[in-house]
Amino acid sequence: MATPDFFPGAKSAPSTIGLPDVERLEADTAALRLVDHRRGGDACLDAARTLIGDGRLMLEASGAEYVQRRLHVALGDLYNLTGWVSFDVGLVGSARVHFAEALALAGWGRNNSLVANICYRLGRVCLHHESLDEALDYFELGLLAAAGPGDGIAAGILSVNSAWAHARRGDSAQALAGLNRGRGHFAAADHTDVPAWARFFTETDLSAVIGAVHTDLALTVNAHHTQDAVPPLTEAVDGYGDDWARSRAFSLILLSINHLIDRDLDHGVAVGFQALASAEQLASARVRDRIRPLGKHAEHHRRHAGARELAARIAAYAGTPLRQS
């Protein structure tokens, strides 16, 4: 059973807080988010848990109303991040506990954009574990929260991820409609003042999700969707820098799968080894989960020496637990 990270009495609460204290918490959260993107959740989970304890102590302090509200949003985003890195490590029960706390804090802070983002992340947890109806429910709830003006980025995130869930269950009409809505929201959104929790959603990330949707449509509907998957995935791989190493690994995995579906075996295997090399540098159980299907696709081409080796190496990597205890 998942338990909260904060134990009252562990430290003394400050008597008062001001805006600089909240800004420090926001900056620390941003730094941990960068570590998560670059190295994987297990590289920052313990630090995030520690920071939650410090942040919760701040709730006991007095401060101006606008400071308190911003503190609740900042701490809600920290819980949101900690839920995400817990998910990345494979601690799904703990992730849901953190997301629930994040929703409560975001509600107190009256921040619909954060509520929408938490719903997106809960939906992604469900999508990863093939609970597609539940994923779609969370994405729909997130879209309701993002219905106000200025939430175009959030609406774009939720629309394209809803499309991904529809693609995974083979509903091409809904998937393509969701992609079109997401593109529209992204194009119309204000990109000058994006909250920290949504800044990952750039042209590069949009390309990655478009590629993921068409990959699943290639697997569930028609293999010809690889023609629509390969170009955006290639753009994503080229667009992600080192600060987005995990996202680039995911796109490499999908790109390799598409080439193998197309029986472009030499190219598919070469990209697959790139994906494996990237995955091996990341402290992420989710990467292990996502690369296993690539190993299965490689196994289908066992007459190809490179595919055989790729399948064997993926099996060895993915069979090693992220945490030994």
Residue pairs with C-beta under 8 A, 6 or more apart in sequence:
1 93
2 91
2 93
2 94
2 96
2 97
3 97
4 97
4 101
5 49
5 52
5 53
5 82
6 52
6 53
6 56
7 53
10 53
11 53
11 54
11 57
12 57
13 57
13 58
13 60
13 61
14 21
14 57
14 58
14 60
14 61
15 61
15 62
16 61
16 62
16 63
17 58
17 61
17 62
17 63
17 67
17 71
18 63
18 64
18 67
19 67
19 70
21 58
21 71
22 58
22 67
22 70
22 71
22 74
25 51
25 54
25 55
25 58
25 71
25 74
25 75
25 78
26 74
26 77
26 196
28 51
29 51
29 74
29 77
29 78
29 81
29 196
30 196
32 44
32 47
32 48
32 51
32 81
32 85
33 81
33 196
34 243
35 43
35 44
35 47
36 43
36 44
36 81
36 84
36 85
36 88
36 246
37 200
37 243
37 244
37 245
37 246
37 247
38 242
38 243
38 244
38 245
38 246
39 245
39 246
39 281
39 282
39 283
40 88
40 246
40 282
40 283
40 284
40 287
41 84
41 85
41 86
41 87
41 88
41 89
41 283
41 284
41 285
41 286
42 85
42 88
42 89
42 283
42 284
42 285
42 322
42 323
43 283
44 85
45 82
45 85
45 86
45 89
48 78
48 81
48 82
48 85
49 82
51 78
52 75
52 78
52 79
52 82
55 71
55 74
55 75
55 78
56 75
58 71
58 75
59 71
59 72
59 75
63 71
69 108
69 109
69 110
70 109
72 105
72 106
72 108
72 109
73 105
73 106
73 109
73 111
73 114
75 105
76 101
76 102
76 103
76 104
76 105
76 106
76 108
76 109
76 111
76 114
76 118
77 102
77 106
77 114
77 196
77 197
79 98
79 99
79 101
79 102
79 105
80 98
80 99
80 102
80 106
80 114
80 117
80 118
80 121
80 197
81 197
82 98
83 94
83 95
83 96
83 97
83 98
83 99
83 102
83 118
83 121
84 95
84 121
86 92
86 94
86 95
86 98
87 95
87 121
87 124
87 125
87 128
87 286
88 246
88 284
88 285
88 286
89 283
89 284
89 285
89 322
89 323
90 285
90 286
90 322
90 323
92 125
92 129
95 125
96 122
96 125
99 118
99 121
99 122
99 125
102 114
102 118
103 115
103 118
106 114
106 115
106 118
107 115
112 145
112 146
112 148
112 151
113 145
113 146
113 150
113 151
113 154
113 195
113 197
113 198
114 195
114 197
115 142
115 145
116 142
116 143
116 145
116 146
116 151
116 154
116 155
116 157
116 158
117 142
117 154
117 157
117 195
117 197
117 198
118 142
119 138
119 139
119 141
119 142
119 145
119 158
120 138
120 139
120 142
120 154
120 157
120 158
120 161
122 138
123 134
123 135
123 136
123 137
123 138
123 139
123 142
123 158
123 161
123 162
123 165
124 135
124 161
126 132
126 134
126 135
126 138
127 135
127 161
127 164
127 165
127 168
128 286
128 289
130 168
132 165
132 168
132 169
135 161
135 165
136 162
136 165
136 166
139 158
139 161
139 162
139 165
140 162
142 154
142 157
142 158
143 155
143 158
143 159
143 162
145 151
145 154
146 154
146 155
146 158
147 155
150 190
152 185
152 186
152 188
152 189
152 190
153 185
153 186
153 189
153 190
153 191
153 194
153 198
153 201
154 198
155 181
155 182
155 185
155 189
156 182
156 183
156 184
156 185
156 186
156 189
156 201
156 206
157 182
157 198
157 201
158 182
159 178
159 179
159 181
159 182
159 185
160 178
160 179
160 182
160 183
160 206
160 209
160 210
160 213
161 209
162 178
163 174
163 175
163 176
163 177
163 178
163 179
163 181
163 182
163 209
163 213
164 175
164 178
164 209
164 212
164 213
164 216
166 172
166 174
166 175
166 178
167 175
167 212
167 213
167 214
167 216
167 217
167 220
167 221
168 216
168 220
169 220
170 217
170 220
170 221
172 217
172 221
172 222
175 213
175 216
175 217
178 213
179 210
179 213
182 206
182 209
183 206
186 201
186 206
194 201
200 244
200 247
202 239
203 239
204 235
204 236
204 239
204 240
204 244
204 247
205 236
205 247
207 232
207 233
207 235
207 236
207 239
208 232
208 233
208 236
208 240
208 247
208 250
208 251
210 228
210 232
211 229
211 230
211 231
211 232
211 233
211 236
211 251
211 254
211 255
211 258
212 229
212 233
212 250
212 254
214 225
214 226
214 228
214 229
214 232
215 225
215 226
215 229
215 233
215 254
215 257
215 258
217 225
217 228
217 229
218 224
218 225
218 226
218 229
218 258
218 261
219 261
223 261
223 262
226 258
226 259
226 261
226 262
229 254
229 255
229 258
230 255
230 258
230 259
233 251
233 254
233 255
233 258
234 255
236 247
236 248
236 251
237 248
237 251
237 252
237 255
240 247
240 248
240 251
245 278
245 281
245 282
246 282
246 284
246 287
248 278
249 275
249 278
249 279
249 282
249 287
249 291
250 287
250 290
252 271
252 272
252 274
252 275
252 278
253 272
253 275
253 279
253 290
253 291
253 293
253 294
255 271
255 275
256 268
256 269
256 271
256 272
256 274
256 275
256 294
256 297
257 268
257 293
257 294
257 297
258 268
259 265
259 267
259 268
259 271
260 268
260 269
260 272
260 294
260 297
260 298
260 300
260 301
260 307
261 297
262 268
263 301
265 301
265 304
265 306
265 307
266 306
268 307
269 298
269 304
269 306
269 307
269 310
270 306
272 294
272 298
272 310
272 314
273 306
273 310
273 313
275 291
275 294
276 291
276 310
276 313
276 314
276 317
279 287
279 288
279 291
279 317
280 317
283 322
284 322
285 321
285 322
288 317
288 318
288 320
288 322
289 318
291 314
291 317
291 318
292 314
292 318
294 310
294 314
295 310
295 311
295 314
295 315
295 318
296 311
298 307
298 308
298 310
298 311
298 314
299 307
299 311
300 307
301 307
301 308
302 308
302 311
